[in-house]
């Protein structure tokens, strides 16, 4: 679609005009219990509320909560909720909070966010909008454990358990700043919640997989914003100064090359370190993704847990070769082999990542040149989830994790972690994560997590790649724009058309 010319979709601007933003793909669900992608996360931020949210300084702030008290041991929170109603007019109650927690904790509910309620021991309802939440341990900031979205109990007849295919996924009832209107074709329409004060009265999310088509829509007035701008499109948007603003925002996301620790080659630390040395990550990132930083561990550089004392593995083919020889490998016809067994690896890639095809092909080429026979297996999203995440049927995979300010990596690296699909096991890592869970001292927590970073660098559960700078593009006619680094639309109530 490189030569696509998009006809203008002129709707005008002003209080009654819809704010139209482009997403790379449609959400997999509108039910926040099963949110699985960043598009899902952005939609739930518009449609639903949580007990606590973030202020503009990224500190926890009450949302559905009017007031609250934390006991001295920091193991219990008493909550008094704001009076409010769901989008269908029914009152919000403490029962809705209890219901959401019970659904998330129910083993039969295949929720992607179960870890968000892992620290909740019990809920006691003490009034129509009052409740007491008890935690399994002393919490440094219990507010951060209560940032999951709340769903209405009355919208589900037979839950828990809750089913992912429930009709709620396509016709949600929330309490957020925007109310679902309809989903027609590639456009999801929302309107302002009449019980909230918001600047933009209508929102249209348009799902356009082709990034060049997104750019054309922005150029020819078919969109008012692009959530995510590719580095190669930034110069074009910079040339639209006065019409479109290119806004950088710091995200807590990072890329990785996942390695299956059950693979007979990749289970060897020397092989994993050799792969890390074989990739010129600075060059790959700058060539295809632009601004950013090569990372040495499982946190973005702006995270308080990033350990600056730990430096990334340097690009060094001699070091890579020495490590492979130490592990008993030698090259045969340019490919490493051990006991006559060549290192042949399948790189499983989600087809949704075809926008980054050049990155994937570059990594494949560089590993092949270094002596690792790598073949790419492009899989649709469902097959990738089944084979890689659920089945462990892969050698290598490429992906990115995005985090909120908590940057909780426990489920990635605990031996029995819910998101530990790479089959990584380390007594040292388990011990560090247990220590982080047991402390209530924020400074000690930060120091322990920095040790987690150091151990992850040394042991390489993943090959850590980079964190890239994020850019969004928004019409100059929109004022009050502030972007949350993870959820994006957290402060959209302040956005409005220029008067």
N, C-alpha and C positions, 0 to 999 in steps of 0.2 A: 504493500500500500504506500510505497515511497512517493508516488506521484499523486496521492489523493488530494483533491481539491474539495473543501467542505463549504457548502453553501451557508451563508450567514443564517443563524437562527435568532433573529432580532426580536427580543421581548422587551427591550428597554430596561432601564434601571429605576429604582425608587422603592418606596416602602412596600408596595404590593407585588413587586417583581420577585420571582423565585431566584434564590441564590443557587447556581448550578455548579457542582464540583465533579471533577472526573476521578474515577477510581479505575485501577487496572483490571478488576474483575468484580463479579457480583459476590455478595456475602454468601457463605455456605448456610447460614441460618440467621434469623433475627431474634432467636432465643438466647439470651446471654449465658444461660446455663451451659450451652454447648458451643459457645464462641471458640473458634479454632484458628482464625486468621486475623491479620491486622485490620482487614476490611470489616470483619465481624466486630472487632473491638471498637472501631470508629462508629459503626452504626449503633451499637449498644450505648455508647457515650451520649448519643443524641436522644435516644428513646427511653433510657432508664436512668434511675438514680441509685446511689449507694448510701450507706449510713455516713461514710466519710469520703471526702474527695481531697483535691489539692488546691491550696491557694496559689497565687501567682509566684510565690517564692518556693514552691514545691514542698511546702510543709502540710501535714494533714490538717484538714478543716472540716467542720460539721457540714453535712449536706441534708440528709433526712432527719438529722438529730437536732433538737432544740437545746438540750443541755445533757451533761453526763458527768459521772463521777467514777474515779478509779480508786480501788482500795490501796492501802499502803503496800501490800505485797505485790501489787500490779498483776494479780491473777483474776480480777473480776471488774467488770464495768457495768454500772447502772445507767440505763439510757432512758431519756424522755424524748419521744419523737415529736417532730413538728406535725401539726395537723395538716392533712393534705388528702388529695383524691387521685385515683388512677385516671387514666385518659378516658375510661368509660364512665366516670362520675362516681364510682364506688369508693368509700373511704379507705385510706391506707391505715393499717393497724399493725400492732406488734406481732399478730399472728402471721402476717405476710413475711416478716423477718424470720420468725421461727420456721415457717414452712420452707423458705429458701434454703436455710441452713440444713434442715433435715433432708431435703432433696439432694443437696450437694454431698452430704455425708453418707447417703444411702449407697451401699455397694452396688446395687442393681442399676443405679443411674450412671450411665457412661459419660459423665461430665468431664470436660477437659480441664476444669478448674477446681478439682477436688482439693488440691493442695492449699487452696485459699481458706479452707475451713479446718485444716488439719489441727490447728492449735485451739479450736473451740471444743470444750468439754461438754457444756450443757447450756440450755437456754431456759430461763424461767420467766413466764409472762406474769407481770404484776399489775397490769392495767390495760385498757384498750390501746394505749400508745406508750406503754412503759414495759421494760423488760430488763432482766439481769443476765449478762453473758459471762460465763465462767470459762477460763482458759486452762489448758492442760499444764501450763508452766507460767512462770513470771515473764511478763512481756515488757520489752524495752519501750516500744511504742505500740500499744494495743490498737490504736486507731488504724494503723497500717494493715492490721489483720481484718479490718471490716470495710474494705473498699470494693467488695464484690457487689454486683448489681442485684437488687431486690426485685422479685417477680410476684405478681398477685396470686394469692392462694385460690381465689374464686375462679380463676381462669383455667384451672386444672382439676378435673373431676376425679381422676384415679391415681394421682401422684401422692407420695412417692411409691414406686420409682417413676421418674419422668422419662418419656421416650423422645429421642431426637427427632422423630418424624411427626410428632404432635403438630396439629394445625397451627399452634401458636407460633411456630417458626416462620410462618408466612403472613400471619395476621396478629402481630404482637400488641399487647396492652401494657404500656409502661407508665411512668410518672415523670419522665425526663422533660427537658425543655421543648422537645418536639414530639408530635403525635404522628403515628403511621397513618397515611391516607390510602395509598395503593402502590402496588408494584406492577408496572405495565412494561413488558418487554425489557429494555435495557435501562429503564429509569425507575427509581424508587422515589416516590413523592412523600414529603412530610410537611406538616403545618405546625405553627406555633401552639404550644400548650397554653390555653386561655388562662390558666391559673399561674402563669409565670410571666415575668417581664423580660421580653427578648427583643432584640433589634431587628432581626431578620424574620419576616412573617412566614416565608415559605422556603423550603429546601428541596432541591432535586439532585439526587445522587445519580450520575450517569456512568454506566459500566462500559468502558472502552478498553479492550485488551491491547490494542495497538497504540504504542506510545506516540508514534508520529501522528496518528489520527487525533489523539488527545491534544497534541500541540496545535494541529490545524484548527480544531474546534476552538481553542483558546484564541488563536490569531483572528478567526473569523466570527467571533462573538457567539459561539455555540456553547461556551463554558465561561464561568467566572473565576474558576480556580482549578488548579491541578494539585492534588495532594502530594504527589511525589514527582519531582522533575529529574529526568536523566541528565547526567553531566554533559553529554553532547548537545543537549537542548538548551543549556543555560545561556550560551551566547545569543541565541535567537531571542530568548525572553528578556535578556538584558537590553536588547535593542528595542524593546517595547516600553522603555521607561516613560512614565507618565500615564500609561494605560494599564500596565501590569507591574506589580511589585514582586521581585524575586526575593524571598525571605529565607535565610538560613535558620535552622533550628537544631539544637543539639539533642540527638537521640542517644538512648542507652542500648543501642543494638550493635551486634558484632557478628562477623562471618566466621564460619569454621569449615574445615574439611573433616567430616566425621569418619572415624575408622572403626571397623568392627573388630573388637578385641577377641572374638572367637576365631578369627582368621588365623591360620597357622603362621603366616608371615607377620601380620600386623600385631599379633600378641607380643612380639618382641620389641622391647623399648628401643633397641638400637635401630630397628627398621623405621619406627615412627619418627625418631630423631633424624634419621637420614632423609626421610621425606620432607621434614621441616627445613633442613638445610638445602634440599634440592630445589625449592621453590623461591624464586626472587619475588617475594610478595609485594615489596615496594613497587617494583616495575609493573607487575600485573595490575595492581590497584590503580596506579597513576595512568596506565595506558587505557584502561577501560572504565574506571569509576571516578577518577578525579581526586578531589581533596579527601584526606583521611589520614589514618595512621595505622601502621602495622602493629599488632598487639602481641603481647607475650603471655596472656592468660585470659580467663573467662569473664572479663569485665571491660566495658568501654572506658577509654582514657579519662572521661570526665566523672566516672563513678568514684566515690570516696574509697572504694575497696580496690581500685586499681593500684598495683604495687609497682611504683616507678623504679624501684631498685632492681627489678627483674627485667632484663633486656630480651627482646625477641631473638630467636635463632637467626643467625646471619646466613645469607645466601653463600654457600661454600660447597662446591661439588667435591672438592678433595676431602672435606670433613665427612660428607655424605658417604663417599666411597670407603673411607677408613672405618666408619661405623658398620657398613654392610659387610666388610671383610671380617671385622671383629665378631659379627654374628654368624660367620661361616658361609657367606655368599661370595660368589665371584661372577664376573660377567662372561656370558657365552653368547657370541654374536650380538653384543651390545645390550643384552638383557641379563639382569641379575638372576642367578640360580643357586640353589643349595641342594646337594645330594641329587643333582639332575632335575630338580623341580624348579621351573622358572617362576618368577614373581609375576603372575598375571592377575590383574585386579579389575573388577567391574566397578565403575563409577556410576552409581544410580542417581539420576537427576530428575527432579520434578519438572514436568513440561511447563508448569507455570513460570519456570525460570528461563524460558527461552529468550526473554528480553536480555538475559545475561549470557547468552550463548557464547559470545566472544570470550568471556571470562573462563567459562568451562572448557572451551577448546584450547585456550592458552595454557591452562593448568595441565590438561592432558598432554599437550605437546612437550611442555617442560619436564614432566615426569618421565615421558618416554625417552627424551633426550638424555635424562639422567640414568636410565637403565631399568625403569619400571614399566612393564607392559600394561597400559591402562586402556580399557575400552569403555565407552560411554553407553549407558542404557537409559534412554529417555522414557520416562513413565508418566502416565496421566496421574493427576493428584490422588485419586482413589487407590490406584495400584501402588504408587509410591508409599502411601500411608500403610497399606496392607503389607507390602514386602519389606519396607525399611523399618518403619516405626513399630509395627505389630509383629512382623515375622522375623526380623533380624536377618533377612535374606539379601545381604549386600556385602561388599568389601569396603567401598568408599562412598560417601555421599557429600553433597555440598549444601549448606543452608545458612540461615542467620537466625539468631535469637534476639528478641526485643524484650526489654524489661522496663518496669517502672522504677521509681527511685530506690525501692528495696533491693533490687538486683539479686533476688533470692535464687541461687543456683543449686540449692540442696537436691532438688528432684532430678537434676541432670547427672549428678556425680555420686549420690548415695548408691551403694551396691544394689539396693532394692528400690531405687528411685523410680518414680512413676514415668519420668521422661528420660531415663537412662537406656535409650534404645541401642547404644553402642556397646552394651554389655561390659562396661568398665567396672572393675572391682579393685578397691584399695583400702586396706585397714587404716592406713594413715589418713586418707581422705575421710573415711567414715568417722574417725576419731575427731578430726578437726570440725566437721559439720555438727557432730554431737555437742562439742564444746560451744559452738556458736549458738546452738539452740538453747543451751542451758544457762547462758549468761544473761544478766539484765543490765550490764554495764555497757553503754554504747561505745565507749572508747575501746574496751576489750573486744567487743564484737567486731569492730573495724579492724583491729589488729589480727584477730583470728581469721577473718575473711581475706586479709592480705596474705596470710600464710596459706590459705586455700589457693589463692592465685599462684603463689610460688610453687606449691606442690603440683598444681595442674600444669604449670610450665615444665617442671622437671619430669613429670610422669606422662604427660600428653594423652589424656583421655580423648582429646581432639587435636588436630593440627590447627592451632589458632591463626586466623588469617589477618583480619583488619576490621577497623571501624571506619565507616565512611561518613563524610559530611552530608547532612540531609538538607534539601531545599524544597520549598513549596512555592507555588505561584498563585497570587491572589489579585483580583482586579483592584486597581487604584481607587475605584469607587466605593470600596468597602473599608470602613474605619474600625478602630478598636481591636484589630487582629492581634492575638497572642496565641502561640501554638504550644500545646503541651507536648513534651518530647516523646511520649508513648501513646497517649490516647488522642492527641491532636485537637479534638473539639471540646475539651474540658471547659474552656472559657468562652464558648461561642455565644453565650447570652449577651456578651459585650459587643459583638460584631453588629454593624448596621450599615445601611446604605448611606453614602455621603449626602448630606442635605444641600 
